[in-house]
Amino acid sequence: MTDLSDDFFETALAGIQERLDDLITQPKSEGDPPDKWAKSFSALMKAEADAKARLEDHRAKTFAKQHTRYEDMPPPTPEDEARFDAEFQKILSEIFGEDEV
């Protein structure tokens, strides 16, 4: 499935909103005779709700990719742990004014 951008959804929502505004302000147009107006209005409302849901889903997935949960992070390497421990010991010695903690 193609990953669509926020701009796509924003543009689609703007088009749907414009069409809804047209239906509301001019309900008896040639494109939507009175007997089909309700169906057109209902379809546009559903399309708007679907587009908003897809946009929120897309934003949630994008947010999840950018902000990974701690549980999803890989474990640190032994080198990373040693580097962290050395830096932590250095900070503690500076705080407490000791040579070694």
C-alpha positions, 0 to 999 in steps of 0.5 A: 500500500502506498504511504500517502502524505499529510498534504494528500489528506489535507487536500482531500478534506479541503475538496470534500469540505468545499463540495459540502459547502456547495451542497449546503448553500446551493442544494438544488443544483443541476448536479444534485437534484433534490431527490439525490441531494440527501444521498450526495450529502450522506456520501460526502459526510462518510467520505469526510469521516473516512478521510479524517480517520485515515489522516489520524491513522497516518499521523499516529503511524508517523508519530510512532516511527519518530518516537519509538517506545523504550520497550521497542529499543534494542538492548545496549551493546557492551561497549555502550554500557561501558561508556555509560558507566564510565561517564556516570562514574565521572559525573558522580566523582565531579558531584561528590568531589571524589577521585573515584566512587 
